[in-house]
Amino acid sequence: MEQNQSETKNDKILEMGQLSLPGPGDSRIHLLSIIGEIEGHENLPSGSKTTKYEHVLPQLAYVEDSSEIEGLLLLENSMGGDCSAGLAIAEMIASLSKPTVSLVIGDSHSIGLPLAVAADYSFIVPSGTIIIHPVRMSGTVIGAPQTYDYIKIIQDRITKFISDHCAISEKRLEELMMETGMLTKDVGTILVGKEAVSEGIISEIGGISQALKKLRELIAIRQKEE
C-alpha cells in the first residue's frame, strides 16, 4: 500500500509537478510548480520544458473543492508564454478561497508575473528575476488599427490584474513596461530580488522555509475565523 502511494506521488511530480505536503494535524498543503514556458492553445516542441494549462486548471479546482487541502504553495521559474493561458491560471489562483503563497525561485517573466502576484502573499529569492515588457504577438499579424487595439486590450487586462493584486500602480507598471534603456533592442525592465519588493510587486524576499511558514500562518488564521 505504501509503495503504491509512493509511486503515485512520484508520477504526479514527474507528470505535473504537483504534490500534497503533510502539514501539522490533518492539514495538507498542495504544491504546484510553474516551470518553463506556459503552454496555451498550441503545443510547443517536445524538447521544450512547459507547464500545460489544461493540467493546472483541474488541479486548482481540486484544491478549492478538497476538504483535505488547506492551502496552496506555488513555486515558479517561468519565462512566460501564452497570455490567455497564463491569465486564466492567474485568475483561478486569485479566486481560490483557501490561503495561497507564491515563491519565485528563478524567473517570473512576462505572463508569468500575474501568477506570482495572484497569491495572497508572494516571495522571491534574492537572485530571482522579473521581466516586465509589452505584449508580443507571434505568427502573422495584420497591420491594421484593429490589431493594435486588440493588443492594447490584452495588455490592459494583464496590467490591471497585476496592479489589482500587488502594491504597484498601473502607471508605474506601464513605465517599467515601456523602459527603453535596459533591454538590448527591446523595451521593458528587469527587476532582481529586492528590486521587485521595493517596487511593490512582490511581498518579501525569502525562500522555501519562509514561504511554508507564511502559508501555515495564513492557514491557521483561516481556521480560527471558521
C-alpha positions in Angstrom: 0.0 0.0 0.0 2.8 2.5 1.0 4.7 1.5 -2.2 1.7 2.3 -4.3 1.2 5.7 -2.6 4.9 6.5 -3.2 4.6 5.6 -6.8 1.6 7.7 -7.2 3.4 10.7 -5.7 6.4 10.2 -8.0 4.1 10.0 -11.0 2.4 13.3 -10.0 5.8 15.0 -9.7 7.1 13.7 -13.0 3.9 14.4 -15.0 2.5 17.6 -13.5 5.0 19.0 -10.9 2.5 18.7 -8.1 2.4 17.1 -4.7 0.5 17.3 -1.4 2.7 18.2 1.6 1.7 16.9 5.0 1.2 19.7 7.5 0.5 19.8 11.2 -2.6 17.9 12.3 -4.8 16.9 9.4 -4.0 19.9 7.2 -2.2 19.5 3.9 -0.6 21.9 1.5 -0.8 21.4 -2.2 2.4 22.1 -4.1 2.1 23.4 -7.6 5.1 24.2 -9.8 5.0 26.6 -12.8 8.2 25.7 -14.7 9.5 26.7 -18.2 7.1 28.1 -20.8 3.4 28.3 -20.1 1.7 26.3 -22.9 -1.6 27.5 -24.2 -3.8 26.5 -27.1 -0.9 25.4 -29.3 1.5 22.5 -28.4 5.1 23.6 -28.1 8.0 21.5 -29.4 8.6 18.2 -27.4 12.0 19.4 -26.3 10.6 22.4 -24.5 10.1 22.5 -20.8 6.4 23.5 -20.4 3.6 23.9 -18.0 0.3 22.9 -19.6 -2.6 25.0 -18.5 -5.0 22.1 -19.1 -3.1 20.2 -16.4 -3.0 23.2 -14.0 -6.7 24.3 -14.1 -8.1 20.9 -12.8 -5.5 20.9 -10.0 -6.7 24.3 -8.9 -10.3 23.2 -9.0 -9.3 20.1 -6.9 -7.5 22.4 -4.3 -10.7 24.5 -3.9 -13.1 21.5 -3.6 -11.0 19.2 -1.5 -11.7 19.1 2.3 -8.2 17.7 2.8 -6.2 20.6 1.2 -5.8 23.7 3.4 -3.6 25.8 1.2 -1.6 26.2 -2.0 2.1 26.8 -2.4 3.1 27.9 -5.9 6.7 27.5 -7.0 7.6 29.5 -10.1 10.5 29.5 -12.5 9.0 30.6 -15.8 10.0 32.5 -18.9 6.3 33.4 -19.6 4.3 32.0 -22.5 0.8 32.1 -23.8 -1.0 35.2 -22.4 -4.5 33.7 -22.5 -3.4 30.6 -20.6 -1.3 32.4 -18.1 -4.0 34.9 -17.2 -6.5 32.1 -16.9 -4.3 30.3 -14.4 -3.7 33.5 -12.5 -7.5 34.2 -12.3 -8.0 30.7 -10.9 -5.4 31.2 -8.3 -6.7 34.6 -7.3 -10.3 33.2 -6.9 -9.3 30.3 -4.5 -10.9 30.7 -1.1 -8.0 28.9 0.6 -4.7 30.6 1.5 -2.1 30.8 -1.2 1.6 31.7 -1.2 3.9 32.0 -4.2 7.6 31.7 -4.4 9.7 32.9 -7.4 12.7 30.6 -7.3 14.3 31.7 -10.5 12.4 33.7 -13.1 8.9 35.2 -13.3 8.9 36.8 -16.8 6.2 38.2 -18.9 2.8 36.5 -18.4 4.5 34.5 -15.5 4.2 37.7 -13.3 0.4 37.6 -12.9 0.8 34.1 -11.5 3.2 35.2 -8.8 1.1 38.2 -7.7 -2.2 36.2 -7.8 -1.4 34.5 -4.5 -2.3 36.1 -1.1 1.4 36.6 -0.3 4.5 36.4 -2.5 8.2 35.7 -2.1 11.2 35.9 -4.4 14.7 34.6 -3.7 17.5 37.2 -3.7 18.7 36.1 -7.2 15.2 35.8 -8.7 14.3 38.0 -11.6 11.2 39.5 -13.0 11.0 40.9 -16.6 8.2 43.3 -17.5 7.6 44.1 -21.1 4.7 44.9 -23.5 2.6 42.1 -25.1 4.0 40.5 -28.2 2.2 38.7 -31.0 3.6 35.6 -32.8 2.8 34.4 -36.3 1.2 36.6 -39.0 0.0 39.9 -37.8 -2.3 42.1 -39.8 -1.1 45.7 -39.8 -4.4 47.3 -39.1 -5.7 49.6 -36.4 -7.9 46.9 -35.1 -4.9 44.6 -34.5 -3.1 47.2 -32.4 -6.3 47.9 -30.5 -6.7 44.2 -29.7 -3.1 44.0 -28.4 -3.7 47.1 -26.2 -6.8 45.4 -24.8 -4.8 42.3 -23.9 -2.0 44.4 -22.4 -4.5 46.4 -20.3 -6.1 43.2 -18.9 -2.7 42.0 -17.8 -1.6 45.3 -16.3 -4.9 45.8 -14.4 -4.7 42.2 -13.0 -1.1 42.8 -11.7 -1.8 46.2 -10.2 -5.0 44.8 -8.6 -3.1 42.0 -6.8 0.0 43.8 -5.6 1.1 47.3 -4.4 2.4 48.7 -7.7 0.2 51.2 -9.6 -0.8 50.7 -13.2 1.0 53.9 -14.1 4.3 52.7 -12.6 3.9 49.3 -14.1 3.4 50.8 -17.6 6.5 53.0 -17.0 8.6 49.8 -16.3 7.0 48.1 -19.3 8.0 50.8 -21.7 11.5 51.4 -20.4 14.0 51.7 -23.3 17.3 51.9 -21.5 17.7 48.4 -20.1 16.9 45.6 -22.6 19.1 45.5 -25.7 17.0 46.1 -28.8 13.8 45.8 -26.8 11.7 47.7 -24.3 11.0 46.6 -20.7 12.6 46.2 -17.3 14.5 43.5 -15.4 14.0 43.5 -11.6 16.2 41.3 -9.4 15.1 40.1 -6.0 14.8 43.1 -3.6 14.1 45.5 -6.6 10.8 43.6 -7.2 9.9 44.0 -3.5 10.8 47.7 -3.4 8.6 48.3 -6.5 5.7 46.8 -4.5 5.3 43.8 -6.9 6.5 41.0 -4.6 5.7 41.0 -0.9 9.0 39.8 0.5 12.5 38.3 -0.1 12.6 34.7 1.1 12.9 31.0 0.2 11.0 27.8 0.8 11.2 27.9 4.6 9.8 31.4 4.7 7.1 30.6 2.2 5.9 27.5 4.0 5.9 29.3 7.4 3.8 32.1 5.9 1.4 29.8 4.3 0.9 27.8 7.6 0.3 31.2 9.4 -2.4 32.1 6.8 -4.0 28.6 7.2 -4.0 29.0 11.0 -5.7 32.4 10.7 -8.4 31.0 8.3 -9.1 28.1 10.6 -9.6 30.4 13.6 -12.0 32.6 11.5 -14.0 29.5 10.7 
